Amino acid sequence: MSKQMKKPAVKQIDRASQAVILANCDNCSSELQPILSECPPVLLSLVNERVIDYSVELLVGAGIKDIIIVSSGHHEDIQAYVSQSHWRANHAGVRLDVFVAPHCRTFGDALRELDREMRLIGDFVVLSGDVMAEVDLSDVLDFHSIRRGQSRDCVMTMVTALGSASYSPVWRAESPLVGIDRSTGRVQRYGRAAAPAASGKQAKEVYHDCHIDVLTQQALCVLHDNFDWDRAELLSNVLAPLTDPDEIPLGTVYAHVLGSDDFAVRLCDPRAYTLASDFVVRRLFLHDKLPLGGFRDVLLDQESVVGEKTSLNCGTRVARSVIGVGCTVGVCCLIENSCVWDGVFIGDGAIVRDSIVCSGVRIGAGAVVESGCVLSFNVVVGAGRFVPAGPRLSARRLHDDATADALDLGVGGCGFLWCSPRDGQLVDDSDAMSVEDEPPMSFDSEARLMMQDSIRSGHFSNAGAVHTELVSLKLAYNKKTSA
C-alpha cells in the first residue's frame, strides 16, 4: 500500500506589527488646495474627526499598536494633535510616534530614512496620509503572511479594489491600475496600461491601487540599493522581469482585493472628499451613532451631522451636510451638500451649496456661496456677496505671488484666489468673480435671494407681502422661460 503524499508545509510568518503613516509624503496631485498649503492631509477634518483618527482606528483594529507618523512639514501641528489624541490617553499599549523628516518628500525617502534610523523591524504596513479607508486589515495581513510563507522573495502586498475600466466616482481618472493573476494573487502589471487584455467580462475588470501596502525588509534593501526610487519606481522595476527577461529579478508583489463592502479612497479632490464624508455619515446612521439634533424650528435631514456647541437658528435648513464644532448659523440659512468645519460663522439668510468651508471662515448675512467652492481657513465673505461656482479661496496670499490679487468680497471681506506655484496661474473654475457676469439664476435661486432681501429689510415678518412677491416672481419666471 503506497503512502499518501503529504503537501509541503507552508512556513508560518509573523504578522506585521508596525505601521508607517506618511503624513504629507507621497500625496497625490490634489485639487484640495489651498487647504493643503495650510493643513497636512492627516489633519483634514472629515465628519468632525481628523483623517489620522480613521487611519489609527484602521491599524489598531488589526492589532497594530506601534505606529510611526512621518512628517515632512507642519510638524508642530501634527505633534500637538497627536500629543492630545485620545489614542494615547485611552488606549493602553498604542504608541504614536511623530518622526520629523523635513527633507523627505516621497514614499522612498521616508522609508530609507526610517531604515537608517533602524526604526523598522520585520514586515510593516505603509499607509498614505490622504487615504481614508474602512477595510478588514486583518484579512490583508493574513493574506500577506500566507504569501510570504509561500514565496521567500515577496517584496510587498498591495491593497487593491475592483472597479470599472471607465471613470469610477471613487477614483481619479489618472489613478494607476493594477493587473493581477487572480489564481495566485500575484501582480503582473502596474500603471495606466495595466488593464487586463482578456475578452468578455474579464476585460471590464480592473483593479485600483488603494495606497495601503504591507512591505518586507527585502523592499527596504531594494530601496536602499536604488536611492532615487519612489513607490512607483519600486513597483515598475520589480515587475519588469515579467515582461523583459533581461531584467534582474528583484522579488514578487502580491495584491489583496477588497470586498464589495470595503471602502478606500484618496482625498485628492473635493469629489473624493465628499464621497468619503458621505460614507462616514452613512456608517454612523447604520450604527445609530448620529448625534441627536435637538434644534427647534430647524430642518435637519437624517443625512446631516452637526457638531457639539453649534447653534442653528430658526428657519435654517441643513441637507446632506456636515457642520463642525462651535459653529454659529443664523436664521433662514440654507446649507446643502457641504462640509463646514469647526468655528465657522454663517450669517442670517446665507446660502452655501456643494462647498468645503474650513475652520474660522465667516460668511456674512445674505451671502451666497455657490457649488464647487473651497473656502480655506479664515476666509471672510462679506454680507450680501455672491461667490459663483468654482473658485478656491485663501485668506492670505500664498507663495508670495503678486498675481493672486485679493477679491472684492464686500465690506470686511478677505480672500485670494488660489494661485498654483508651478505655473503662476490662477486656479479658478469660474469665468469671472463679478456680479455683472453671473450666470442666469433659476427661480429657486432668485426666490431665495428675495427672501434674504426681506430678512435684511425687516419685512420677513409680513407673510402676506412675501407670498405676493413670490407669486409675482414665479409668474415672471414662467413667462421668461416660455419665451
VENTAMO-V44295 format. One record per helix or strand of 3 or more residues. SS is the DSSP state (@ for helix, = for strand). FROM is the first residue (numbers start at 1). LEN is the number of residues. If there is no record, write none. Layout:
BEGIN
ss->SS from->FROM len->LEN
ss->SS from->FROM len->LEN
END
This chain:
BEGIN
ss->= from->18 len->5
ss->@ from->35 len->4
ss->@ from->41 len->3
ss->@ from->51 len->11
ss->= from->66 len->6
ss->@ from->75 len->9
ss->@ from->86 len->5
ss->= from->95 len->6
ss->@ from->107 len->10
ss->= from->124 len->5
ss->= from->131 len->4
ss->@ from->137 len->14
ss->= from->154 len->10
ss->= from->177 len->5
ss->= from->186 len->6
ss->@ from->200 len->5
ss->= from->206 len->10
ss->@ from->217 len->9
ss->@ from->231 len->12
ss->= from->252 len->6
ss->= from->263 len->4
ss->@ from->270 len->17
ss->= from->317 len->3
ss->= from->334 len->3
ss->= from->351 len->3
ss->= from->392 len->3
ss->@ from->398 len->3
ss->@ from->435 len->3
ss->@ from->443 len->15
ss->@ from->463 len->20
END
